[in-house]
Amino acid sequence: MSKAEEDARFRVRADKHSHFTALHAVGALDYGSSPLLKEQADAALGATDHPRLVIDLTEVTFCDSTGYGVLMYALTRVRRVAGSLVLVGPSTVMRQRLRRLGVAELFDTRRTVEEAMEAFPEPT
């Protein structure tokens, strides 16, 4: 497999923490790979009544309209159950596209997963 093919191959790793789930996406988020992120988001959001979800985009190399659609889907679903969603590390291009789509202000974004963790303090 070439370096370009390896970079384009999409993967999602789910890390469950005591009070939130982090989905770490790697590669090109497009028509072919978006269902994987949607599936992982559904699993995380279905695991609790008031989900807290972090989607780490720091290693996403490309995102097309279906990728943005999955992010909107996750946001809509999490809001429907009074949960919370934080996007981590969207690229400059992704932030610009979210602004052009008129939805950037709907997303809580952070630079790192550690910053996102601060948005979800552990319950006492």
SULRALIN-V705623 format. One record per backbone hydrogen bond with DSSP energy under -0.5 kcal/mol. NH is the residue of the N-H (numbers start at 1). CO is the residue of the C=O. Records with the same first field share a line. If there is no record, write none. Layout:
NH = CO / CO
This chain:
6 = 2
7 = 3
8 = 4
9 = 5
11 = 26
13 = 24
15 = 13 / 22
16 = 14
17 = 15 / 20
21 = 52
22 = 15
23 = 21 / 54
24 = 13 / 22
25 = 23 / 56
26 = 11
27 = 59
28 = 8
29 = 27 / 62
30 = 28
34 = 30
36 = 33
37 = 33
38 = 34
39 = 35
40 = 36
41 = 37
42 = 38
43 = 39
44 = 40
45 = 41
46 = 42
47 = 43 / 44
48 = 45
53 = 84
54 = 21
55 = 86
56 = 23 / 54
57 = 55 / 88
59 = 25
60 = 57
61 = 27 / 59
62 = 27
64 = 29
67 = 64
68 = 64
69 = 65
70 = 66
71 = 67
72 = 68
73 = 69
74 = 70
75 = 71
76 = 72
77 = 73
78 = 74
79 = 75
80 = 76
81 = 77
82 = 79
83 = 78
84 = 51
86 = 53
87 = 108
88 = 55
89 = 110
95 = 91
96 = 92
97 = 93
98 = 94
99 = 95
100 = 96
101 = 97
102 = 99
103 = 98
104 = 98
106 = 103
107 = 103 / 104
108 = 85
109 = 107
110 = 87
116 = 112
117 = 113
118 = 114
119 = 115 / 116
120 = 116 / 117
